[in-house]
Amino acid sequence: MAKRTFHSNQTGFTLAELLVVVAIIGIMFAITLPALTNITGQTRLEAAANALHSAAKLARQHAVSRNEPTYLVFHDEQTDSELAYRAYAVFAIDISSGAPTQADGYYVKDWETLPRGVVLDFESDPDDNIFIPNEGVSWNGALSERGELRIGNQTHVVAGFAPKGNMSTYRYWTRRVLLCEGTIEQGALIKLSTAGKEIRIDLQGQSSIIDIEYDDNGELVDVEQ
């Protein structure tokens, strides 16, 4: 019996067709990459804002429930150059003894770092940015009215919550913690996006997340009220 031979009508792609397909994929990738990058950045920024907001609420809740002064604590270049403006913790002081000292302090929440590519803006808005010290005020017990707390031999920038939950020592102004996409190079803040987030803490210790915006020069230009 003679063998049957089958001939397929299918043919492969030519080199020219493959090059066209590759070119189309490249164009589509170039168009969508900025959008994908922006989405990723926004996700990091939102995650950082949510985590920091949760820490602020934890500090206030702990202050009220345990009747202890509690602080949202930050690292700057003086306390840790590697984690400067990228790390935060919650610290409280046990005041049940007759004469409490800083040695009675403890961490309610250990140090956490912000997602890579998100940093604390320590430069913008000198009126109420938590990293801009208010001049002409002195130490008040453990917490300075400049918004600084001595823990051991280090002085940290903090947002302090009194046992009743209101902002400790801040009698006349709110506190703002600003987050932006960027890096810190040789002590200088380099913003990489016009989008930002703010954790705003009012005099009663209530906190909220607010969208902020920077211009092309990195200046703060718009804050949702």
Z-matrix of the N, CA and C atoms (Angstrom, degrees):
N
C 1 1.476
C 2 1.530 1 108.41
N 3 1.295 2 114.56 1 133.29
C 4 1.473 3 119.01 2 -178.35
C 5 1.527 4 110.23 3 -74.55
N 6 1.331 5 116.19 4 140.30
C 7 1.467 6 120.94 5 177.72
C 8 1.515 7 110.44 6 -73.31
N 9 1.323 8 115.36 7 140.58
C 10 1.459 9 120.18 8 176.10
C 11 1.524 10 109.37 9 -87.85
N 12 1.260 11 115.24 10 139.13
C 13 1.460 12 120.84 11 178.31
C 14 1.521 13 108.63 12 -112.50
N 15 1.379 14 116.24 13 125.50
C 16 1.455 15 120.82 14 -179.83
C 17 1.520 16 109.01 15 -103.02
N 18 1.289 17 116.66 16 135.02
C 19 1.456 18 122.22 17 179.26
C 20 1.524 19 108.97 18 -113.44
N 21 1.315 20 117.25 19 123.19
C 22 1.472 21 121.37 20 179.41
C 23 1.522 22 109.89 21 -83.96
N 24 1.338 23 114.83 22 140.27
C 25 1.463 24 120.25 23 177.29
C 26 1.530 25 111.74 24 -87.67
N 27 1.379 26 116.83 25 -5.72
C 28 1.456 27 120.02 26 -178.58
C 29 1.517 28 110.21 27 -78.37
N 30 1.303 29 114.75 28 140.47
C 31 1.464 30 121.33 29 176.77
C 32 1.513 31 109.06 30 -128.14
N 33 1.334 32 118.89 31 155.85
C 34 1.457 33 122.46 32 179.97
C 35 1.517 34 111.82 33 -78.83
N 36 1.371 35 114.67 34 172.32
C 37 1.457 36 119.52 35 176.44
C 38 1.522 37 109.46 36 -72.69
N 39 1.293 38 114.23 37 144.44
C 40 1.461 39 118.35 38 173.73
C 41 1.520 40 109.18 39 -79.88
N 42 1.305 41 117.68 40 163.97
C 43 1.460 42 121.95 41 179.22
C 44 1.525 43 110.87 42 -60.51
N 45 1.319 44 116.30 43 -38.84
C 46 1.467 45 119.94 44 -179.93
C 47 1.521 46 111.26 45 -63.79
N 48 1.349 47 116.69 46 -40.24
C 49 1.461 48 120.05 47 179.15
C 50 1.527 49 111.33 48 -66.25
N 51 1.335 50 116.58 49 -41.42
C 52 1.453 51 120.16 50 177.60
C 53 1.519 52 111.57 51 -61.32
N 54 1.333 53 116.70 52 -40.80
C 55 1.462 54 120.33 53 179.40
C 56 1.521 55 111.11 54 -64.53
N 57 1.328 56 116.56 55 -37.44
C 58 1.467 57 120.20 56 178.27
C 59 1.525 58 110.30 57 -64.45
N 60 1.347 59 116.76 58 -43.94
C 61 1.468 60 120.96 59 179.68
C 62 1.526 61 110.56 60 -62.24
N 63 1.341 62 116.33 61 -45.43
C 64 1.459 63 120.27 62 179.17
C 65 1.522 64 110.65 63 -61.08
N 66 1.340 65 117.07 64 -40.93
C 67 1.464 66 121.09 65 179.43
C 68 1.524 67 111.37 66 -63.37
N 69 1.342 68 116.95 67 -41.14
C 70 1.467 69 120.72 68 179.17
C 71 1.531 70 110.69 69 -64.56
N 72 1.347 71 116.42 70 -43.79
C 73 1.462 72 120.27 71 178.32
C 74 1.528 73 110.53 72 -61.13
N 75 1.342 74 116.39 73 -41.43
C 76 1.456 75 120.28 74 178.98
C 77 1.512 76 112.39 75 -62.08
N 78 1.343 77 116.54 76 -41.52
C 79 1.464 78 120.59 77 179.36
C 80 1.524 79 110.57 78 -65.06
N 81 1.334 80 116.58 79 -44.09
C 82 1.465 81 120.41 80 179.67
C 83 1.526 82 110.76 81 -63.10
N 84 1.323 83 117.08 82 -40.24
C 85 1.462 84 121.07 83 179.04
C 86 1.518 85 110.94 84 -64.06
N 87 1.341 86 116.15 85 -42.39
C 88 1.464 87 120.25 86 -179.75
C 89 1.522 88 111.33 87 -64.83
N 90 1.340 89 116.65 88 -33.54
C 91 1.458 90 120.37 89 -179.49
C 92 1.524 91 111.46 90 -73.58
N 93 1.343 92 116.57 91 -41.15
C 94 1.474 93 120.55 92 -173.57
C 95 1.520 94 113.62 93 -87.53
N 96 1.350 95 118.52 94 -19.15
C 97 1.465 96 119.91 95 -176.19
C 98 1.521 97 113.23 96 -59.12
N 99 1.357 98 120.00 97 -46.63
C 100 1.472 99 118.30 98 179.09
C 101 1.522 100 112.55 99 -58.81
N 102 1.338 101 116.72 100 -39.06
C 103 1.461 102 119.65 101 179.60
C 104 1.523 103 111.17 102 -65.88
N 105 1.334 104 116.02 103 -42.57
C 106 1.456 105 119.91 104 178.77
C 107 1.523 106 111.15 105 -64.40
N 108 1.326 107 115.75 106 -40.86
C 109 1.459 108 119.82 107 178.42
C 110 1.515 109 111.03 108 -62.23
N 111 1.332 110 116.60 109 -41.63
C 112 1.459 111 120.90 110 -179.94
C 113 1.515 112 110.83 111 -65.10
N 114 1.344 113 117.23 112 -40.59
C 115 1.453 114 120.51 113 178.53
C 116 1.514 115 110.61 114 -62.17
N 117 1.343 116 116.38 115 -43.85
C 118 1.450 117 120.56 116 179.05
C 119 1.516 118 110.93 117 -61.67
N 120 1.340 119 116.42 118 -44.05
C 121 1.456 120 120.48 119 178.77
C 122 1.513 121 112.21 120 -62.23
N 123 1.331 122 116.76 121 -42.93
C 124 1.446 123 120.36 122 179.06
C 125 1.523 124 110.78 123 -63.69
N 126 1.327 125 116.65 124 -37.57
C 127 1.450 126 120.04 125 178.90
C 128 1.524 127 110.58 126 -63.19
N 129 1.338 128 116.99 127 -43.46
C 130 1.456 129 120.66 128 177.41
C 131 1.521 130 110.92 129 -62.97
N 132 1.324 131 115.92 130 -43.26
C 133 1.461 132 120.83 131 -178.32
C 134 1.525 133 110.58 132 -64.39
N 135 1.305 134 116.43 133 -44.83
C 136 1.456 135 120.18 134 179.71
C 137 1.531 136 111.05 135 -66.19
N 138 1.336 137 116.72 136 -40.09
C 139 1.465 138 120.03 137 178.17
C 140 1.522 139 110.76 138 -62.05
N 141 1.333 140 116.55 139 -42.01
C 142 1.461 141 120.82 140 179.20
C 143 1.522 142 110.76 141 -64.09
N 144 1.335 143 116.65 142 -44.35
C 145 1.463 144 120.34 143 -179.79
C 146 1.528 145 111.03 144 -63.44
N 147 1.325 146 116.83 145 -42.58
C 148 1.466 147 119.95 146 179.92
C 149 1.523 148 111.51 147 -64.22
N 150 1.339 149 117.00 148 -42.56
C 151 1.461 150 120.29 149 -179.59
C 152 1.526 151 111.66 150 -65.57
N 153 1.334 152 116.29 151 -42.80
C 154 1.454 153 120.32 152 -179.84
C 155 1.525 154 111.06 153 -68.39
N 156 1.327 155 115.99 154 -37.48
C 157 1.459 156 120.27 155 176.62
C 158 1.523 157 110.76 156 -62.70
N 159 1.331 158 116.91 157 -41.35
C 160 1.464 159 121.14 158 177.88
C 161 1.527 160 110.94 159 -62.29
N 162 1.336 161 116.88 160 -38.84
C 163 1.463 162 120.58 161 178.38
C 164 1.525 163 110.78 162 -65.65
N 165 1.324 164 117.23 163 -39.54
C 166 1.466 165 120.35 164 178.00
C 167 1.527 166 110.80 165 -64.16
N 168 1.322 167 116.56 166 -42.30
C 169 1.464 168 119.90 167 178.60
C 170 1.527 169 111.18 168 -66.79
N 171 1.335 170 116.36 169 -37.27
C 172 1.463 171 120.30 170 176.92
C 173 1.529 172 110.46 171 -61.79
N 174 1.337 173 116.64 172 -43.34
C 175 1.462 174 120.17 173 -179.72
C 176 1.527 175 111.10 174 -60.96
N 177 1.313 176 116.38 175 -44.73
C 178 1.469 177 119.38 176 -179.67
C 179 1.528 178 110.92 177 -67.06
N 180 1.319 179 116.79 178 -43.74
C 181 1.458 180 120.68 179 179.70
C 182 1.523 181 111.50 180 -60.90
N 183 1.331 182 116.05 181 -41.66
C 184 1.455 183 120.10 182 179.41
C 185 1.525 184 110.64 183 -65.41
N 186 1.320 185 116.71 184 -40.80
C 187 1.462 186 120.16 185 179.47
C 188 1.520 187 111.15 186 -58.90
N 189 1.326 188 116.37 187 -41.18
C 190 1.468 189 120.78 188 -177.67
C 191 1.526 190 110.75 189 -75.68
N 192 1.331 191 116.86 190 -48.67
C 193 1.466 192 119.82 191 -173.32
C 194 1.526 193 112.46 192 -70.61
N 195 1.333 194 117.96 193 -32.55
C 196 1.465 195 120.89 194 -177.68
C 197 1.523 196 112.83 195 -102.88
N 198 1.329 197 116.49 196 -2.48
C 199 1.465 198 121.38 197 -179.53
C 200 1.529 199 110.90 198 55.92
N 201 1.352 200 114.99 199 45.96
C 202 1.464 201 121.62 200 -178.06
C 203 1.528 202 110.02 201 -131.54
N 204 1.314 203 118.76 202 138.94
C 205 1.464 204 119.67 203 171.37
C 206 1.532 205 109.11 204 -62.11
N 207 1.312 206 115.52 205 130.33
C 208 1.461 207 121.10 206 -174.08
C 209 1.521 208 108.86 207 -133.10
N 210 1.326 209 115.85 208 147.84
C 211 1.460 210 119.71 209 -169.03
C 212 1.527 211 111.17 210 -134.95
N 213 1.318 212 114.91 211 137.92
C 214 1.460 213 121.95 212 167.28
C 215 1.525 214 105.68 213 -88.94
N 216 1.326 215 116.66 214 113.85
C 217 1.462 216 123.13 215 -166.99
C 218 1.526 217 110.10 216 -108.89
N 219 1.340 218 116.34 217 142.19
C 220 1.463 219 120.66 218 -179.03
C 221 1.525 220 111.00 219 -126.18
N 222 1.318 221 114.75 220 151.58
C 223 1.461 222 120.78 221 170.87
C 224 1.528 223 108.95 222 -91.76
N 225 1.324 224 115.91 223 138.77
C 226 1.459 225 121.22 224 168.66
C 227 1.522 226 107.96 225 -125.07
N 228 1.335 227 117.09 226 -170.47
C 229 1.467 228 119.48 227 -175.68
C 230 1.525 229 112.67 228 -68.40
N 231 1.338 230 117.16 229 -17.08
C 232 1.456 231 120.37 230 179.00
C 233 1.529 232 112.29 231 -81.30
N 234 1.321 233 117.49 232 -30.22
C 235 1.462 234 120.63 233 -176.79
C 236 1.522 235 113.00 234 -96.32
N 237 1.338 236 118.03 235 -33.36
C 238 1.467 237 120.91 236 178.46
C 239 1.526 238 107.97 237 -162.64
N 240 1.315 239 116.25 238 103.96
C 241 1.459 240 120.17 239 -176.09
C 242 1.525 241 112.62 240 -65.38
N 243 1.342 242 117.29 241 -27.89
C 244 1.458 243 120.54 242 -179.64
C 245 1.524 244 111.78 243 -74.83
N 246 1.326 245 116.24 244 -35.87
C 247 1.464 246 121.04 245 -177.31
C 248 1.519 247 112.76 246 -106.43
N 249 1.317 248 117.04 247 12.31
C 250 1.466 249 120.85 248 -177.86
C 251 1.522 250 111.34 249 -56.57
N 252 1.333 251 115.61 250 126.98
C 253 1.463 252 123.94 251 177.19
C 254 1.523 253 112.67 252 61.29
N 255 1.338 254 116.21 253 22.74
C 256 1.459 255 120.66 254 176.82
C 257 1.521 256 112.66 255 -133.19
N 258 1.335 257 118.21 256 -0.62
C 259 1.463 258 120.25 257 -174.67
C 260 1.528 259 110.81 258 -134.76
N 261 1.329 260 115.83 259 151.07
C 262 1.464 261 122.04 260 -179.66
C 263 1.528 262 109.28 261 -149.90
N 264 1.319 263 116.29 262 159.47
C 265 1.457 264 122.56 263 178.75
C 266 1.523 265 107.94 264 -151.65
N 267 1.330 266 115.98 265 172.77
C 268 1.472 267 121.87 266 174.99
C 269 1.521 268 107.28 267 -120.13
N 270 1.328 269 116.08 268 126.60
C 271 1.466 270 122.85 269 -174.00
C 272 1.522 271 108.94 270 -128.33
N 273 1.329 272 116.76 271 138.05
C 274 1.465 273 121.41 272 -179.92
C 275 1.519 274 109.89 273 -130.53
N 276 1.339 275 115.74 274 160.54
C 277 1.462 276 121.69 275 177.94
C 278 1.523 277 109.15 276 -122.79
N 279 1.321 278 115.31 277 124.52
C 280 1.457 279 121.78 278 177.97
C 281 1.530 280 108.51 279 -75.17
N 282 1.326 281 116.17 280 113.93
C 283 1.464 282 120.19 281 -176.57
C 284 1.530 283 111.52 282 -105.89
N 285 1.341 284 116.99 283 18.08
C 286 1.463 285 119.65 284 -177.54
C 287 1.524 286 112.52 285 -72.53
N 288 1.334 287 116.75 286 -24.05
C 289 1.465 288 118.84 287 177.95
C 290 1.524 289 110.04 288 -75.87
N 291 1.303 290 115.76 289 166.39
C 292 1.463 291 119.77 290 -175.57
C 293 1.514 292 113.61 291 -63.84
N 294 1.321 293 116.83 292 -38.46
C 295 1.467 294 120.94 293 -178.04
C 296 1.534 295 108.61 294 -135.76
N 297 1.337 296 117.11 295 78.92
C 298 1.461 297 119.55 296 -176.61
C 299 1.526 298 111.80 297 -66.15
N 300 1.312 299 115.04 298 148.05
C 301 1.457 300 121.46 299 175.88
C 302 1.520 301 108.31 300 -127.89
N 303 1.327 302 115.19 301 179.21
C 304 1.471 303 118.94 302 178.60
C 305 1.516 304 111.53 303 -63.50
N 306 1.339 305 116.72 304 -22.81
C 307 1.458 306 119.52 305 178.46
C 308 1.525 307 111.56 306 -65.80
N 309 1.333 308 116.31 307 -18.00
C 310 1.460 309 120.39 308 177.37
C 311 1.526 310 111.89 309 -85.83
N 312 1.316 311 117.01 310 6.99
C 313 1.452 312 120.79 311 -179.93
C 314 1.520 313 112.35 312 -84.42
N 315 1.320 314 115.84 313 156.76
C 316 1.465 315 121.08 314 179.08
C 317 1.532 316 108.63 315 -155.47
N 318 1.330 317 115.08 316 158.36
C 319 1.460 318 120.35 317 -179.95
C 320 1.525 319 110.16 318 -86.84
N 321 1.317 320 116.03 319 120.32
C 322 1.461 321 121.90 320 172.57
C 323 1.523 322 109.73 321 -76.17
N 324 1.307 323 115.67 322 -38.53
C 325 1.462 324 122.88 323 176.46
C 326 1.517 325 107.70 324 -134.41
N 327 1.328 326 116.30 325 123.05
C 328 1.457 327 120.25 326 -177.41
C 329 1.525 328 110.70 327 -69.95
N 330 1.315 329 115.86 328 172.54
C 331 1.456 330 121.35 329 -174.99
C 332 1.525 331 111.75 330 -60.91
N 333 1.326 332 115.41 331 133.07
C 334 1.464 333 123.77 332 174.87
C 335 1.520 334 107.95 333 -122.32
N 336 1.326 335 116.33 334 149.90
C 337 1.466 336 120.70 335 177.94
C 338 1.521 337 110.19 336 -109.72
N 339 1.310 338 115.53 337 149.55
C 340 1.454 339 121.02 338 176.64
C 341 1.524 340 109.83 339 -72.22
N 342 1.343 341 117.35 340 157.57
C 343 1.466 342 119.40 341 176.13
C 344 1.526 343 110.72 342 -58.16
N 345 1.319 344 115.48 343 149.81
C 346 1.462 345 120.16 344 179.02
C 347 1.536 346 109.88 345 -57.30
N 348 1.321 347 115.83 346 134.35
C 349 1.459 348 120.24 347 179.74
C 350 1.515 349 114.09 348 92.95
N 351 1.333 350 117.41 349 -2.79
C 352 1.469 351 121.60 350 176.75
C 353 1.525 352 108.16 351 -120.54
N 354 1.326 353 116.62 352 131.11
C 355 1.465 354 121.41 353 -178.82
C 356 1.518 355 109.81 354 -134.90
N 357 1.322 356 115.30 355 164.43
C 358 1.458 357 121.36 356 175.42
C 359 1.524 358 109.40 357 -83.11
N 360 1.306 359 116.27 358 130.12
C 361 1.462 360 121.28 359 179.03
C 362 1.529 361 108.11 360 -80.73
N 363 1.318 362 115.93 361 106.65
C 364 1.467 363 120.52 362 -176.75
C 365 1.523 364 112.01 363 -99.54
N 366 1.326 365 117.64 364 10.24
C 367 1.463 366 120.57 365 -175.12
C 368 1.521 367 114.15 366 -113.18
N 369 1.323 368 118.67 367 -38.28
C 370 1.457 369 121.72 368 -168.00
C 371 1.525 370 113.49 369 -75.73
N 372 1.313 371 115.38 370 151.89
C 373 1.459 372 124.40 371 171.10
C 374 1.528 373 112.66 372 55.47
N 375 1.316 374 118.10 373 81.35
C 376 1.469 375 120.63 374 -175.52
C 377 1.520 376 114.63 375 -67.79
N 378 1.339 377 119.07 376 -11.60
C 379 1.463 378 119.79 377 -176.07
C 380 1.529 379 112.93 378 -69.68
N 381 1.338 380 118.09 379 -42.46
C 382 1.460 381 118.98 380 -175.42
C 383 1.524 382 113.75 381 -144.96
N 384 1.309 383 118.73 382 12.71
C 385 1.453 384 121.11 383 170.30
C 386 1.525 385 107.79 384 -62.90
N 387 1.318 386 116.89 385 129.79
C 388 1.464 387 120.02 386 -173.86
C 389 1.522 388 112.77 387 -60.79
N 390 1.327 389 117.47 388 -22.27
C 391 1.467 390 120.04 389 -178.19
C 392 1.528 391 112.92 390 -89.98
N 393 1.321 392 117.68 391 -4.50
C 394 1.457 393 120.83 392 177.39
C 395 1.521 394 108.09 393 -97.76
N 396 1.326 395 118.88 394 109.60
C 397 1.469 396 120.48 395 -175.69
C 398 1.522 397 111.91 396 -67.77
N 399 1.307 398 115.62 397 144.66
C 400 1.455 399 121.35 398 174.55
C 401 1.524 400 108.21 399 -86.84
N 402 1.300 401 115.79 400 118.67
C 403 1.457 402 120.60 401 -174.48
C 404 1.525 403 111.33 402 -74.41
N 405 1.325 404 115.34 403 155.73
C 406 1.455 405 121.10 404 172.29
C 407 1.508 406 115.21 405 81.18
N 408 1.346 407 117.51 406 13.62
C 409 1.461 408 119.38 407 177.00
C 410 1.521 409 108.64 408 -118.79
N 411 1.317 410 115.50 409 154.53
C 412 1.457 411 120.03 410 -171.93
C 413 1.520 412 111.06 411 -113.39
N 414 1.324 413 115.14 412 174.10
C 415 1.458 414 120.38 413 176.93
C 416 1.522 415 110.11 414 -64.59
N 417 1.330 416 115.50 415 142.28
C 418 1.455 417 121.37 416 178.44
C 419 1.527 418 107.27 417 -129.56
N 420 1.330 419 116.63 418 87.97
C 421 1.452 420 120.15 419 -176.30
C 422 1.519 421 109.93 420 68.47
N 423 1.334 422 116.04 421 -132.47
C 424 1.468 423 120.29 422 -179.06
C 425 1.519 424 111.51 423 -72.80
N 426 1.337 425 116.79 424 -32.50
C 427 1.457 426 121.22 425 -172.81
C 428 1.516 427 111.01 426 -108.23
N 429 1.319 428 115.94 427 130.27
C 430 1.453 429 120.62 428 175.97
C 431 1.515 430 109.76 429 -81.91
N 432 1.325 431 116.25 430 145.43
C 433 1.454 432 119.70 431 174.76
C 434 1.524 433 111.52 432 -68.32
N 435 1.324 434 116.87 433 -9.25
C 436 1.455 435 120.85 434 171.28
C 437 1.526 436 111.21 435 -76.52
N 438 1.341 437 116.16 436 -6.46
C 439 1.450 438 119.71 437 -178.55
C 440 1.510 439 112.61 438 85.71
N 441 1.328 440 117.23 439 41.41
C 442 1.457 441 122.17 440 -178.53
C 443 1.526 442 109.16 441 -130.74
N 444 1.315 443 115.88 442 142.33
C 445 1.457 444 122.02 443 -179.39
C 446 1.516 445 109.51 444 -129.74
N 447 1.325 446 116.91 445 132.35
C 448 1.463 447 121.00 446 176.44
C 449 1.525 448 109.23 447 -86.62
N 450 1.313 449 116.62 448 118.78
C 451 1.461 450 122.81 449 174.22
C 452 1.518 451 106.41 450 -118.53
N 453 1.317 452 116.54 451 111.88
C 454 1.454 453 119.80 452 -173.50
C 455 1.512 454 109.21 453 64.79
N 456 1.315 455 116.24 454 -125.00
C 457 1.464 456 120.34 455 179.78
C 458 1.525 457 112.34 456 -104.50
N 459 1.336 458 116.47 457 15.68
C 460 1.456 459 120.30 458 -179.47
C 461 1.524 460 110.83 459 -117.38
N 462 1.317 461 115.47 460 147.80
C 463 1.459 462 121.73 461 177.04
C 464 1.518 463 108.84 462 -108.50
N 465 1.331 464 116.43 463 117.35
C 466 1.457 465 122.49 464 -176.66
C 467 1.520 466 111.12 465 -105.40
N 468 1.324 467 115.76 466 147.01
C 469 1.458 468 121.29 467 167.47
C 470 1.524 469 107.33 468 -77.21
N 471 1.343 470 116.65 469 132.28
C 472 1.461 471 119.84 470 -175.53
C 473 1.526 472 110.98 471 -142.69
N 474 1.331 473 114.61 472 162.50
C 475 1.458 474 122.70 473 162.51
C 476 1.517 475 105.53 474 -109.28
N 477 1.332 476 117.57 475 117.34
C 478 1.458 477 121.59 476 -173.36
C 479 1.516 478 112.02 477 -100.41
N 480 1.340 479 116.27 478 136.08
C 481 1.460 480 122.34 479 178.31
C 482 1.525 481 108.78 480 -115.63
N 483 1.319 482 116.35 481 124.86
C 484 1.453 483 121.56 482 178.29
C 485 1.526 484 109.63 483 -74.38
N 486 1.351 485 118.43 484 163.81
C 487 1.472 486 120.23 485 -179.24
C 488 1.520 487 114.48 486 -53.75
N 489 1.320 488 118.63 487 -28.73
C 490 1.460 489 120.24 488 177.49
C 491 1.528 490 112.48 489 -81.68
N 492 1.321 491 116.66 490 -3.65
C 493 1.460 492 119.77 491 175.26
C 494 1.513 493 114.38 492 98.30
N 495 1.333 494 118.14 493 -13.54
C 496 1.458 495 119.53 494 179.19
C 497 1.536 496 109.69 495 -77.12
N 498 1.321 497 116.29 496 167.90
C 499 1.456 498 120.32 497 -178.99
C 500 1.523 499 109.97 498 -69.89
N 501 1.307 500 116.29 499 119.84
C 502 1.460 501 121.52 500 -177.34
C 503 1.523 502 111.00 501 -69.32
N 504 1.317 503 116.51 502 126.67
C 505 1.475 504 128.17 503 176.54
C 506 1.528 505 113.98 504 70.13
N 507 1.339 506 118.99 505 -15.14
C 508 1.464 507 119.22 506 -178.65
C 509 1.528 508 108.46 507 -85.57
N 510 1.296 509 117.46 508 92.94
C 511 1.460 510 120.87 509 -171.68
C 512 1.522 511 113.31 510 -88.53
N 513 1.317 512 117.23 511 -22.77
C 514 1.450 513 118.55 512 -168.50
C 515 1.523 514 114.24 513 -126.50
N 516 1.333 515 118.48 514 -2.80
C 517 1.455 516 118.01 515 -175.44
C 518 1.521 517 111.15 516 -148.51
N 519 1.332 518 114.82 517 154.66
C 520 1.458 519 120.40 518 175.58
C 521 1.523 520 108.63 519 -81.94
N 522 1.320 521 115.82 520 173.16
C 523 1.461 522 121.74 521 176.39
C 524 1.523 523 108.41 522 -119.16
N 525 1.324 524 115.32 523 140.12
C 526 1.464 525 121.02 524 -179.74
C 527 1.522 526 109.24 525 -125.32
N 528 1.332 527 115.91 526 131.03
C 529 1.455 528 122.53 527 174.21
C 530 1.525 529 106.55 528 -114.56
N 531 1.328 530 116.75 529 114.25
C 532 1.454 531 122.03 530 -173.44
C 533 1.526 532 110.86 531 -100.63
N 534 1.321 533 115.99 532 136.32
C 535 1.456 534 123.05 533 178.58
C 536 1.521 535 109.47 534 -119.47
N 537 1.317 536 116.79 535 139.87
C 538 1.457 537 120.26 536 177.57
C 539 1.527 538 109.65 537 -144.86
N 540 1.317 539 114.79 538 161.17
C 541 1.459 540 119.80 539 172.34
C 542 1.518 541 107.51 540 -81.74
N 543 1.325 542 116.70 541 125.80
C 544 1.452 543 118.03 542 -178.99
C 545 1.508 544 111.99 543 172.07
N 546 1.317 545 114.33 544 -169.41
C 547 1.460 546 122.01 545 178.42
C 548 1.528 547 108.80 546 -137.82
N 549 1.309 548 115.02 547 165.99
C 550 1.458 549 121.19 548 175.37
C 551 1.518 550 107.20 549 -119.67
N 552 1.303 551 116.05 550 117.02
C 553 1.458 552 121.88 551 -177.63
C 554 1.518 553 109.56 552 -122.83
N 555 1.332 554 115.46 553 117.43
C 556 1.462 555 122.85 554 -178.91
C 557 1.526 556 111.30 555 53.10
N 558 1.316 557 115.11 556 43.19
C 559 1.455 558 121.13 557 177.05
C 560 1.512 559 115.27 558 80.61
N 561 1.329 560 118.06 559 -1.52
C 562 1.466 561 121.59 560 -178.94
C 563 1.526 562 110.10 561 -104.18
N 564 1.318 563 115.91 562 138.55
C 565 1.455 564 121.91 563 178.92
C 566 1.523 565 109.46 564 -87.19
N 567 1.330 566 116.21 565 125.53
C 568 1.460 567 122.05 566 178.18
C 569 1.519 568 107.46 567 -117.12
N 570 1.332 569 116.79 568 110.47
C 571 1.463 570 121.82 569 179.93
C 572 1.530 571 109.14 570 -83.05
N 573 1.322 572 116.01 571 137.06
C 574 1.457 573 121.53 572 -176.52
C 575 1.517 574 112.82 573 -112.89
N 576 1.321 575 116.88 574 5.45
C 577 1.456 576 120.81 575 -179.35
C 578 1.516 577 108.93 576 -154.42
N 579 1.332 578 115.97 577 160.71
C 580 1.458 579 120.24 578 176.72
C 581 1.525 580 111.74 579 -88.97
N 582 1.329 581 117.46 580 -7.12
C 583 1.467 582 120.73 581 -178.25
C 584 1.521 583 110.72 582 -92.27
N 585 1.311 584 115.59 583 149.08
C 586 1.457 585 120.67 584 177.09
C 587 1.511 586 111.28 585 -155.99
N 588 1.319 587 115.76 586 171.59
C 589 1.464 588 122.35 587 177.25
C 590 1.521 589 108.86 588 -131.35
N 591 1.308 590 114.97 589 153.48
C 592 1.466 591 120.34 590 178.23
C 593 1.521 592 109.63 591 -131.82
N 594 1.327 593 116.49 592 135.17
C 595 1.463 594 121.64 593 167.23
C 596 1.521 595 105.98 594 -99.14
N 597 1.303 596 116.98 595 110.88
C 598 1.464 597 121.47 596 -178.75
C 599 1.524 598 109.08 597 -103.20
N 600 1.319 599 115.86 598 128.14
C 601 1.462 600 122.05 599 -178.89
C 602 1.521 601 107.99 600 -117.83
N 603 1.336 602 116.29 601 118.52
C 604 1.464 603 119.41 602 -176.93
C 605 1.529 604 110.85 603 -86.18
N 606 1.331 605 116.10 604 -178.21
C 607 1.460 606 120.66 605 -174.10
C 608 1.520 607 112.97 606 -65.63
N 609 1.340 608 116.76 607 -23.24
C 610 1.458 609 120.13 608 177.57
C 611 1.536 610 111.93 609 -87.50
N 612 1.316 611 116.79 610 1.73
C 613 1.454 612 120.80 611 178.90
C 614 1.520 613 114.21 612 85.55
N 615 1.326 614 117.20 613 1.73
C 616 1.457 615 120.23 614 177.04
C 617 1.533 616 109.53 615 -75.13
N 618 1.317 617 116.29 616 138.31
C 619 1.459 618 119.88 617 -176.66
C 620 1.527 619 111.30 618 -121.53
N 621 1.316 620 115.76 619 155.43
C 622 1.459 621 121.47 620 178.71
C 623 1.521 622 109.17 621 -150.61
N 624 1.339 623 115.56 622 159.58
C 625 1.457 624 121.97 623 177.12
C 626 1.523 625 108.49 624 -100.96
N 627 1.320 626 116.61 625 129.66
C 628 1.460 627 122.37 626 -177.64
C 629 1.519 628 109.46 627 -128.53
N 630 1.326 629 116.52 628 137.56
C 631 1.460 630 120.75 629 175.67
C 632 1.525 631 109.88 630 -75.20
N 633 1.314 632 116.96 631 137.11
C 634 1.460 633 121.47 632 174.92
C 635 1.521 634 108.63 633 -127.46
N 636 1.318 635 115.58 634 165.70
C 637 1.463 636 120.54 635 -175.75
C 638 1.523 637 110.00 636 -139.73
N 639 1.316 638 115.58 637 140.88
C 640 1.460 639 122.21 638 175.62
C 641 1.518 640 109.59 639 -111.85
N 642 1.337 641 116.38 640 151.81
C 643 1.459 642 118.80 641 173.74
C 644 1.527 643 109.15 642 -85.75
N 645 1.335 644 115.83 643 -176.74
C 646 1.466 645 120.24 644 -175.95
C 647 1.526 646 112.72 645 -65.50
N 648 1.326 647 116.50 646 -17.39
C 649 1.466 648 120.51 647 177.69
C 650 1.526 649 112.70 648 -94.23
N 651 1.338 650 116.03 649 4.37
C 652 1.460 651 119.56 650 179.20
C 653 1.509 652 114.38 651 83.38
N 654 1.333 653 117.46 652 9.90
C 655 1.465 654 120.67 653 179.55
C 656 1.523 655 110.09 654 -86.49
N 657 1.323 656 117.09 655 141.11
C 658 1.449 657 122.21 656 178.54
C 659 1.526 658 108.71 657 -70.83
N 660 1.351 659 116.63 658 121.90
C 661 1.450 660 119.26 659 -172.98
C 662 1.524 661 114.26 660 -119.26
N 663 1.334 662 117.66 661 -22.36
C 664 1.442 663 117.43 662 -174.28
C 665 1.521 664 109.38 663 -149.55
N 666 1.332 665 115.99 664 133.83
C 667 1.456 666 121.56 665 176.61
C 668 1.514 667 108.18 666 -132.21
N 669 1.324 668 117.73 667 126.91
C 670 1.457 669 120.65 668 174.74
C 671 1.518 670 109.24 669 -67.45
N 672 1.307 671 115.25 670 133.90
C 673 1.472 672 119.47 671 179.91
C 674 1.524 673 110.25 672 -93.52
